Amino acid sequence: MAWSFRIGTIAGTALRVHVTFALLLVWIWLMHYRIGGTPAAIEGIAFVIAVFVCVVLHEFGHIAAARRFGIKTPDITLLPIGGVARLERMPEKPGEEFVIAIAGPLVNVAIAGVLFVMLGSSVGMEQMEGVEDPQRSFLGRLAGVNVFLVLFNMIPAFPMDGGRVLRAALASWLSWSRATQIAAMIGQGLAFVFGFVGLFYNPLLIFIAIFVYLAATAEAQNAQIREISGSVMIADVMVTEFASLDRSATIDDAIETLLATTQREFPVVDAAGHFEGLLTRDDMIRTLKEKGPTTPVVSAMRRDIPTIYHRKRLEESLRLMQESSSPAVAVLDSADRLIGLMTHETIGEMMMVRAAAAGGFRFGHLRQTGRRG
């Protein structure tokens, strides 16, 4: 996720914090400082950190359940409104998604239960409700936050866990795409409610509304891509006209090619056309700045780019891109020569074509016609 930095790794999963989290800490400090000075401000920061420990544990509930089904989690990103765990791939069965989705809230149920036992009869609704008041019990407020996390996450709308539970239930008798669309529409509707209420009561709800709407929209788009990719061959939608770089080229040569084209990713090939790596625009500019224009492209290119045979289905290339966090997939012919590229931009264009063609569009038929002619 952009604008986030890595602070460590836990059990093979990178823990990242979004820069906006620092703004939350500043806001909490100032709000508590006005109430009780420096001691209250310090306690406020400690409380926020405790809350986000609970959020991390929530996300690791999802991770533990996902690993049970062989799904890895490359990283977690902490945002001011919670955490986002990035799964290597989506669960394939509704039952798997249900277990993964419900595991996070169950962790918060367990945390709240432990806190209730520790507090005994001393905790009441007034302590749990006043989570922003530093004069109330620290553990009581923390228990209230965990109860809120359970209730909020179980709202049956994307991107909350309840939306995934709803999709898992709907997918047992509807198609995956249709189930996702229903859950996403509920999420988008909920976003408008949050935004409207935020205009009159709490501006933070407006920020939450924007996040919920964008996340629900992205989930619906991903479902559409997944639906299309199962029936489309990668050869029908891959980029076939692109500029490539010879392995003997320098960064200076790459810059010339960058300025002459609209590409952002440039494959590096040998004399026989075999794929060796990918040089992105960002890698190119960074190497130019750090090492100079005479640096060989082979020392700056990415070598971890996945490759795929051109007769494979599109869903296979999407899986490779997601698992490797790669900007592209190199498409090879039967002689292992580079004949195409699959990029995120290509996927976006494919979705725009599908959305515009109300009567349907058969991908690849123009290329097949051209080959026959």
N, C-alpha and C positions, 0 to 999 in steps of 0.2 A: 504494500500500500504506500502511495506517495506521501511524502512529508512525515515519515516515521523513522525512528532509529532503533537499532538493536541494543538491548541492555543485557542479554544473556541467553542461555539455552537450557531448557529443562527437559530431560528425558527425550532428547532428539528434536524437540520443538523450539524454534527460536521465539523469544519473547521480545516484541517490539512495542514501542510507545509512540503514539502520534504526538506531534508537536503541540496540538491543541490541548493536550493533557496538562502541559505546563501553564496554559492560560487558566485552566480550572483551578490549579493549585494557588495561583495568584489571587483569583477571585475568592476562594475559600479563605485564604489568609486575611484579605482585607475585610471580608464580611465578619469573621470572628474577632478580628482585632478591634472593630468598632464596638463589639459587644463587651469584650472582657480584656482587651489589651493583648500584650504579647503571649501570656500563658494560654489564653483562649485560642489565639491564632495557631500556636504550636499544637494544641490539642485538635484543632480543626484539621490541620494537615495530617496528623496521625490518624484521625478518623477516616479521611479520604483514602489514605494508603491502606488502612484496614479493609475498607469497602472494596478496593480494587484487588486485594488479596482474595477476597471472597469471589470476585468476578473471575480471577484467574483460575481458582479452584472450580468454578462453574464451567469454564471452558475446558478444563482438563477432564471434567466429567464427560463432555462430548468426545474428547480425544480418546479416553479409555474405551468408550463404547465403540468408536469408529475403528480402533485397532483390533477390536474383537472380530470385526468383519474384514480385516486386512486392509483398512484404509489409513494411510499415514496423514499426519498433519504437519506441514512444513513450518508454519508459524502462527502466532497469535498476535494481534495488534490491539493494544488498549486505547480506547477512545474516551472522551469525556462522558459518553452515555453508555459505556459498557465495553465488552470485548468482542472481537471477531476472530474466530478460528478458521483458517483456510484449509479445507480438506483437499487432499491430493486428487480425489475424484468423488463424484456423488454416489451415494449408495444406490444399488441397482434394484432393490426390492423395497416395497412399502414398509414391511416389517422392520427392515434394517434402519430405515430413516426414522421410524417411530422410536426405536430404542435409542438411537443416537440423539434425537431431539429431546427426549424426556430425561436423559441422563443428567443434563446440566441443571435444570430446575430441582431435580432430586438431591443434588449436592447442596443447594441452598436450603432445602427442607432439612437436611441433616445438620447443617451449620446452625440454623435457627433452633432446632431441637436441642442441640448441645448447649447453646446460650440460654435457653429457657430453663434447662436443668441447673445450670450454674447460678442463675439469678433466683430460682425458686419462686416464691410468692411475691418477691419484691418488684417484679416487672408488671407493668400495666399498660393499657392502651395509650395512656397519655405520654408515657416515656417513648413508646415506639413511634407515635405520631410526630413528636417533636424532634425529628432527626437533625434538623438544622440548629437546634438550641444547645450550645455547649454546656449549659447549666444542668442538663439532664444526664442520666446515666449513660456512660460510654457504651457498655455492653448492651443496655436496653435499646439504644438507638441502632446499634449494629444488628441486633435481632430484628428490629423493625425494617431495616434495609433489606435483609435477606427475605423477609416475608414479602416485601414489595417486589423484589427481583423475581420471586416465584410467580406472583400475580401478574406482573407486567409481561414476563416472558411467555406466559401461557395464554396471552391474548391470541385468539385464533386468526392471525393475520401475519403475513411476511413483513419484516424479516425475523419476527420473534419466533421462538421455539414452538409456540402454539400454532403458528402458521404451518410449520413443517409437520407437526402432529396432524393438523387438519388435512394437509396434502396427502400424508400417508394413508389417512382414513378414506379420503375421496379416491385415491389411486387404486384402492382395492376393487372399485367397480366402475371407475372412469379411466380414461387415458391419462398418462402422466402429464402431458401438456395441458389438458383441460383442467385437471386438478390443480396444477400450478397457476393457471390463469385465474381460477376462482379465488384461491388464497391470495394471489397478488392484488386482485381488484379490491378485496377486503382490506388489504394493507394500504393501498392507495387511498381508499375512502377514509380509513382511520387517520391517515396523514393529514387530510383536509380538516378533520375534526380537531386534531392536535393544533394545527396552525390557527384555526379560527379561535379556539379557546385561548391560545397563547397571545393573541392580539389583545385580549382583555384582562388576562390574569397573570401569566408568567411567560416572558419572552423566551425562556429556555425551551418551552414546548414548540416554538417555531423552529428552532434548530433540530429538535427531535423529529418534527414533522418532515423537514427536508430530507433527513437521513432515512426515515422510514419509506418515504415516497421513492427515493432513488434506489434503495435496496430492493423494494418490491418490484419496481420496473426492471431492474437488472435480473432478478430471479425469473421473471416472465420471459425475458429475452433469452436467457440461458436455456429455458425449457424449450423454446421454439427452435433454437439452434440444435439442441439434442434431438428433437423430433425430425428435423430435416436431415441431419448428418447420418442417420441410419439408412437412408435410401439414396444418398448421393455419393458418387465416386469422386475421389479427390482429383482425378484427372479432369473432371468436368468443371471444376471451379478454381483450380490452382492458377497462379500467375505464370504465364509462359513467356512473356516478353519483359525482360529485365536486363540490367547491366550487371556484369560480373567482373571480378578482379582476378588477375593472374597472381599466382602465389609469389611471383618475383616482384610484384608491384610495391610501391612505397606509399606512405601516408599522403605524400604530395600528389601521387597519381589518384589516390582515392578521393582526395578533396576535389580534384578536377572533375571526377565522375559524379561526385555529390552535387556540385554546382550545375552540372549539365543535365541532371535528371531530377525526378521528384521522389526517388526512392529514399528510404531511411535505413534499409538493410541491404547489404551487398555480399553475395556469396563469393567465396574465394575458391577457385578451382585450379587444378593442375593443367598441363598441356593436353591431356586426354579428356578433359571435361569432368573429371572426378571431383566431387565435393570435398573440401578440406576444412572449411570453417565459415563463419559469418562475421562480417565487420559491420557493426551498427554505427549510426551517425554519432551517438554519444561517445562510443569507444574511440571513434576517429578523432573527434574534437579533443577529447582528454589526452590521447596519445600525442596529438600535434602540440598541445600546450606543454606536456611534461617531457617529451623526448625529441620533438622536432619533426620536420617534414620528411627527412630521409629515412625514418624508421620503417622497416619492412612491415607490410600488413599482417604477415603471419605471426608477428610477435604481439599484435594487438587484437587479432580476431578471436572470437569465441569458438572453442572446439567442442563444446558440449551440446551442440545443436542436434536434435534428433533427425533421423532420416526415415523415409518411408517409401515403399514401392508404389508406383503410380496407379496400380489397379486395386489398391486398398480403398476401403470406404472412408468417407470424411470423418466419421466418428473416431476412427483410430488416430488420425492426425490431431484431432482436438484433445484426445486423451494424452498424447505425447507432449503437446504444448503445455497442458495443465500440469502434468507430473514434473516436467523439467523447468517450468517457469520460463519457457523459451519464447522469444519474440517471433519465431518462425519455425517451420518444419521444411527440410529440404526433400524434394520429391525426385526419386531416381528412376531410371529405366532399367530394363533387364540386364544391361551391361554396367550398372552402377554409375552411369553418367547423370549429371544434374540436368533435369528437364523442366523443373518448376519449383515454385515456392508457395507455401501456404502461410499467410500472416494474419494477424488480428484485423488488419484493415480489409483484407480479402473477405473475412467472415462478416464484417460489418456491411460491406457492399452486397454480399449475398443476401443478408437479411433485408436490406432496403429493396432489393429486386423482388424478393418474395412478398414483402408488404405492399409494393406497388402493383403487383400482378394479382388482382382480385380473382381472376379466373384460373390462377395457377400458372406456373412457369416451369418448363422441363429443362433443368440445368444440363448443359452439355450438348443440346441438340444442334446448336449452331456450329460447334466445333466438329461434330460428327458429320454435318453437311459439308463443311469445308474440306474435310479429309476425303469425302467421297468425290468431291469435285476435283 
